[in-house]
Amino acid sequence: MQDLILEPMPATRKKLRLSVRVISSKTSFRGPVFTVMTDEVEEPGNVRARRDVIRHSGSIVILPLDDSGRMPRVLLERQYRYAADRRMWELPAGRVDPGERDLAAAKRELVEETGYTASRWQKALFFYVSPGFLDESMTVYLARGLKKGMAQPEDDERIAVRFFPLKQAVRMAMTGKIVDAKTIASLLWIEKKLHRT
């Protein structure tokens, strides 16, 4: 069956440069996931500043929705996050590899982390994670028509997956049981969208 893509959002990952003059730029750190650049710049309004920026290839987020029953359910995963030092409920997500299209990355990550595939994909949201010092953007895809398969996690991933009624997942976000920003934004988006239709 061919994938169906609905209602593409106009936002893209293309970066429009305003009148910024880069006076100097050096790589302060290069790792497998991101690079840190230290730039001396002159920004719009004649603001001259040093900016340490984390450069990242971008990420995708998948909002797997099972709306085949009476009440919609969302597939969440729970995994340990070292930086936060806690196990967190969140949506499947991952980095976009260099040269990879966002939708291809979303399909790859959904299978790898959950084992599920989807027959219908819709671009939902686009946002910057923390634009004060990080250029990472996230594109959220709504995935429907889910079909269970075998997960293929990476060696360092220990992921448990579970369906939650959408109302319960939103309640978890509103009461601090879900503290992951991409998941909170996506859950509130789908709740609003479903109540509009």
ZILINQUI-V80164 format. One record per residue. N is the residue number from 1. RES is the residue in one small letter. SS is DSSP state (hx for helix, st for strand, lp for the rest). PHI is phi in whole degrees, 0 to 359 (NA if undefined). D_FIRST is the distance of its C-alpha to the first C-alpha in Angstrom with 1 decimal. Layout:
n: (N;N)
res: (RES;RES)
ss: (SS;SS)
phi: (PHI;PHI)
d_first: (D_FIRST;D_FIRST)
This chain:
n: (1;2;3;4;5;6;7;8;9;10;11;12;13;14;15;16;17;18;19;20;21;22;23;24;25;26;27;28;29;30;31;32;33;34;35;36;37;38;39;40;41;42;43;44;45;46;47;48;49;50;51;52;53;54;55;56;57;58;59;60;61;62;63;64;65;66;67;68;69;70;71;72;73;74;75;76;77;78;79;80;81;82;83;84;85;86;87;88;89;90;91;92;93;94;95;96;97;98;99;100;101;102;103;104;105;106;107;108;109;110;111;112;113;114;115;116;117;118;119;120;121;122;123;124;125;126;127;128;129;130;131;132;133;134;135;136;137;138;139;140;141;142;143;144;145;146;147;148;149;150;151;152;153;154;155;156;157;158;159;160;161;162;163;164;165;166;167;168;169;170;171;172;173;174;175;176;177;178;179;180;181;182;183;184;185;186;187;188;189;190;191;192;193;194;195;196;197)
res: (m;q;d;l;i;l;e;p;m;p;a;t;r;k;k;l;r;l;s;v;r;v;i;s;s;k;t;s;f;r;g;p;v;f;t;v;m;t;d;e;v;e;e;p;g;n;v;r;a;r;r;d;v;i;r;h;s;g;s;i;v;i;l;p;l;d;d;s;g;r;m;p;r;v;l;l;e;r;q;y;r;y;a;a;d;r;r;m;w;e;l;p;a;g;r;v;d;p;g;e;r;d;l;a;a;a;k;r;e;l;v;e;e;t;g;y;t;a;s;r;w;q;k;a;l;f;f;y;v;s;p;g;f;l;d;e;s;m;t;v;y;l;a;r;g;l;k;k;g;m;a;q;p;e;d;d;e;r;i;a;v;r;f;f;p;l;k;q;a;v;r;m;a;m;t;g;k;i;v;d;a;k;t;i;a;s;l;l;w;i;e;k;k;l;h;r;t)
ss: (lp;lp;lp;st;st;st;lp;lp;lp;lp;lp;lp;lp;lp;lp;lp;lp;lp;lp;lp;st;st;st;st;st;st;st;st;st;st;lp;lp;lp;st;st;st;st;st;st;st;st;st;st;lp;lp;lp;st;st;st;st;st;st;st;st;st;st;lp;lp;st;st;st;st;st;st;st;st;lp;lp;lp;lp;lp;lp;st;st;st;st;st;st;st;st;st;lp;lp;lp;lp;st;st;st;st;st;lp;lp;st;st;st;lp;lp;lp;lp;lp;lp;hx;hx;hx;hx;hx;hx;hx;hx;hx;hx;hx;hx;hx;lp;lp;st;st;st;st;st;st;st;st;st;st;st;st;lp;lp;lp;lp;lp;st;lp;lp;st;st;st;st;st;st;st;st;st;st;st;lp;lp;lp;lp;lp;lp;lp;lp;lp;lp;lp;lp;st;st;st;st;st;st;hx;hx;hx;hx;hx;hx;hx;hx;hx;lp;lp;lp;lp;lp;lp;hx;hx;hx;hx;hx;hx;hx;hx;hx;hx;hx;hx;hx;hx;hx;hx;lp)
phi: (NA;280;290;251;249;250;37;296;280;287;292;229;274;295;257;266;272;280;279;257;251;271;277;207;211;218;276;270;203;229;236;288;252;210;234;252;251;249;241;261;226;243;266;307;86;60;272;256;204;265;234;264;236;275;262;221;286;102;226;237;231;246;252;282;242;258;248;279;261;291;240;294;236;241;270;247;236;239;208;281;243;301;299;269;52;198;278;227;276;203;279;300;199;184;281;274;290;306;83;271;281;303;296;297;295;297;296;297;294;299;293;303;275;239;87;275;241;225;265;230;234;223;290;248;225;219;204;265;291;203;290;290;212;227;267;297;249;232;247;260;245;277;245;233;68;284;226;286;211;258;293;227;295;288;302;264;254;237;240;252;241;201;277;236;304;305;301;293;297;296;299;299;292;283;253;86;280;249;240;273;299;297;288;300;300;291;295;293;297;291;299;296;297;291;283;282;272)
d_first: (0.0;3.8;6.5;9.1;12.6;15.4;19.2;20.0;23.5;26.1;27.5;26.8;28.4;30.7;34.3;36.9;40.3;43.2;46.7;46.9;49.2;48.6;52.1;51.2;48.2;48.0;45.6;47.0;44.3;41.3;39.0;35.6;33.9;36.2;39.3;42.3;44.1;47.6;48.1;51.2;50.1;51.5;49.2;49.4;52.7;54.5;53.5;54.2;52.6;51.4;47.7;46.1;42.4;39.6;37.1;33.5;30.3;28.5;26.2;23.0;22.7;19.8;20.3;18.0;18.4;17.9;18.8;17.8;21.5;24.7;25.3;22.8;22.9;22.5;22.0;25.0;26.4;30.0;31.6;35.0;35.7;38.8;39.7;39.8;41.1;39.1;36.0;33.7;30.9;28.4;24.8;22.9;23.9;24.8;26.2;24.5;25.6;27.5;25.4;22.1;20.2;20.1;16.4;16.0;19.0;17.6;14.5;17.0;19.5;17.4;16.6;20.2;22.0;20.2;17.8;15.1;11.6;10.2;7.2;9.8;12.7;16.0;19.0;21.9;25.1;27.0;30.4;33.0;33.8;37.6;38.6;42.3;41.9;38.2;35.9;32.7;30.1;27.2;24.0;22.3;18.6;17.6;14.6;13.2;10.9;12.5;12.1;15.3;15.9;19.0;20.6;22.0;24.9;27.3;30.8;32.5;29.9;30.7;28.2;28.0;25.2;25.6;24.2;26.8;27.1;26.8;30.4;31.6;29.9;31.5;34.8;34.5;34.2;37.1;39.3;39.0;36.9;34.2;35.9;33.1;33.1;29.4;28.5;31.2;30.1;26.4;27.4;29.9;27.4;24.8;27.7;29.1;25.8;25.2;28.9;28.7;26.0)
